[in-house]
């Protein structure tokens, strides 16, 4: 296979850095927009402010140079030294004669400085020179002559703070403070929207687990409050439908078992052959088993107390149960393992897996049940040598009323057995895995959390 192109790899890298939560996505977008806006406004301000500022500074520099030149020309020779001292002390303006050996530092080549020097040179003459330091003295230095024909040249120094703009770092500092305050306000606004959405997501996950969450607070922005109101109505409707469904299933199951008992009695008293009676009795038992699965699926388990369950002890009881029934089931229980859960629900899940394996395994092949554990989970494995389940059909068979149209099909079943096991596993913060067994058959693994992640188990379980 050809390696991925660098461009594609780079694009994937950038996508992986993008935040996944709505809060941080909005915050990042707002940050980028505000930074770009600040840069654009700074450039606009810089473009339109530089030229007028350069013009005003140039006029000031030219005025200082002209006034200095005029003062030196008109002052008596004996008083020039005092004048230079006064200019330096009172105005910060220093004047030195220019020499060929002067050590100069040129001005920075920026647009603002170029505009300033070009305007000053236009007024003072093309021979005007500029420097940012003279003999190590920092300032804004401008050369001038007392007379255009005078061979002597002088340097006049103006304090840099009168001419040079504030440093970029100063602008960036204040811009950073303003940007930080704006982003803090943006975070508060976005989090005000994100917090109700987070609560809705948490409540939706609770509904997905079959729980009935507490009503959401219908506050905040109108749109978010409306979503919370609609979610509360939906959760209430689902709870009502779930209660009605459980009531209907329980009633139907109860009403069906009464005529089944009469049918069983009638079959036993009938004059049919023993073979026919056994066949009809087996059909009645299968119908009763299916009704039992409906009842199991309708149960919410709310009446069962949550406590620590010793899985080794539970499997030992099942070992004795299947031994009494004469079933070929081998239990391997190396050591005790406790999980927080509901004993009857866990027993029902393991029994469903074992019965499913017994139904499809060859008669001479025993069923193996193995208990193991990791620091996070306890694992109950049920292994058979039946026809197995195709990997692409596993998830589908965990749905209610679903059967596999192959040699493993339970044509008389309800399609609820694996759905019941999967749901009980999710009650216990675990899951059900159905995998091919090495050498042929099915390996069903019931995974249960050693420590519960939920404050309590669901009280209502929708279909």
RASULRA-V719529 format. One line per field, one symbol per residue. psi: psi as a letter, one per 30 degrees, with the letter a starting at -180 (. if undefined). burial: # if it has 9 or more other C-alpha atoms within 8 Angstrom, else .. A space follows every 10 residues. Layout:
# RASULRA-V719529
psi: ???
burial: ???
This chain:
# RASULRA-V719529
psi: kklkleeeee eeeeeffklf leefeeeeee eeeeeeeeee eeeeeeeffe eeeeeeeeee eeeeeeeeee eeefkkeffe eeeeeeeeee fgkkkkkklf gkjlkllkil eeeeeeeeee eeeflfgkll lfkjhfjkaj kkllkekffk fkklkkkkke ffeklkleee eeeeeeeeee eeeeeeeeee feeeeeeeee eeeeeeeefg ljlkklkiaa leeeeeeeee eeeeeeeeee eeeeeeeeee eeeeeefefe eeeeeeeffl glleeeeeee eeeeeeeeee eeeeeeffkf gffkkklkkj eeeeeeeeee efeefgkikk kjjelkkkkk ajeeeeeeee eeeeeeeeef kkfgklkkkk klllfflkkj kjklhafakk effeeefflk hklkiafgki fflfgfeeee eeeeeeeghb lkkjlkkkfk akjkjjkkke kkflfllkfk jl.
burial: ........#. .......... ..#####..# #..##..#.. .........# #..##.###. ##..#...## .#.......# ..##.###.. .####..#.. ...#...... .######.## #..#...#.# ####....## ######.... ..######## ..#....... #...#...#. ..#..##..# ####.##.## ..#..##.## ##...#.#.# ...###.##. ##..#..##. .#..##..## ..#..##..# ..##..#... ......#..# #..#.#.#.# #####.##.# ........## ##.###.##. .##....### #.#..##### ##..###### ####.###.# #...###### ###...#### #########. ..##..#### .#.#...#.. ...####### ##.####### ##.####..# ########## .#....#### #..
